[in-house]
Amino acid sequence: MIQEIQTLTWLPEGGVRLLDQTRLPREEVYVECRDAEAVAEAIRNLRIRGAPALGVAAAMGLALGAQRLQATDVASFLRDLKEVAAMLARTRPTARNLFWGLERILTVAEKHRDLSLPALKRCLVEEAITMHQEDLACNRAMGAHGQQLIKDGDTILTHCNTGALATVGYGTALGVIRAAWERGKQIQVLVDETRPVLQGARLTAWELTRLGIPSRLITDSMAGDFMRRGEVQAVIVGADRIAMNGDVANKIGTYTLAILCRYHQVPFYVAAPFSTVDLALATGDQIPIEERAPQEITTIAGIPIAPEGFPASNPAFDVTPAALVSALITDRGVLYPPLARAIETLRGSSPPGDSSEP
Ligand code: MRU
C-alpha cells in the first residue's frame, strides 16, 4: 500500500502545512505557514505549485489571513479580507484555480455576513477544508473517466508535474495515468524533464517511483524523435487555465508537444478540473502568462550555465489552440471537439460563484 503524499494540509491550531517542492527529490521537508503572507511566499517561490494545489493553497491562505484580522465589525472585516485576497492574487497570474479558490472564500464570507465574526471566520476555514476534500474526489473522478482513453501496453508522454504534488492528491494528467495502472493496464511513461525548473525530472519522476509505474526520463527536445519512432501512443498534460473556446494554457513546452502530436497523429489529451475553465475568457489570447526570473534559465540548481548577465526570456506557460486538443478530460466527463460547444454545455451545470477574477 503506497503512502499518499501530503501535499498540503490545514493545521487545526491555525496554519497550512506544505511539502516544500523546491527541496524534492533530495529531501522531504515540510513548511508550516502561520499567516497569509507565508502562504503567498510559498506560492511565489514554487514551494507549492500546480493549478489545483494553488487553488486550495490560496483558499487556505485566505482563511488563515481571516483569523488574524483585527476588524470588529463585518463591513471592515470584509474590506480587510479583500485586501488579503488581493495580496494572494498577486503571487502568480496564470492558474485560474488560484483565483477560483480566493473567490470561493470571498463568496462564503459575503453569504454569511450575518454571523458573528468568530463564527464567520470558522465558516471560512470549513470552506477551505471542504475544497481540500473536493479536490481529491475530483481527481479520482477525472482518473476514472480519463483512463478509458488509455490502452494496455501504451507508452504515454507527459510534461511538467500534474500528480499528487500539483493537487491535493492523486493528480490530474498523472492521475489518469495512475488510474490506468491501478486498473492493471501495463503502461509506460515518458517524462519530459520540463526546463527550466525541472518539475518533470524532480517531481513527476519522484511520484512515479513511489507509484512503481515503469517510466523513463527524457529531455524536452527528445519528444519529437520518440514520436517519429512510433514509441508514443498518447500525450497527456494538465492545464493552468482553459478559455471558453477550449484554448489551453499550460507549462511552457506544451504547445510544442501538441504540434508534434498533430504531425505524428498521436492523441493529445488535456486533463483538468472544470474549475480550471475561465468562464470569462473567450480565447487563449486573453490568458495572462507569467514571466519568471531570467535566472531560472541562466542557471540550473544555482549553477550558472550561460555567460554572466546574458539576457534570457522566461515565459512560464504557453497557449495551445483548442484545434490541437484531441479531448479534454474533466471531473465531469471527457469532452471531445468542438470543445467550445462541449464547454458551453457543461457550463450550465457549473456551481454558483464561477467567474473570472476581479
Ligand atoms: O509552474 P507550475 O509548476 O505551477 O506549472 C504547473 C503546470 O503547468 C501544470 O501542468 C498545471 O498546473 C496542471 S497541474 C495539475
Residues whose N, C-alpha, C, O or C-beta is under 5 A from the ligand:
A	BS01	MRU	R49 G50 A51 H159 C160 N161 T162 A166 T172 Q199 G238 A239 D240 N250 K251
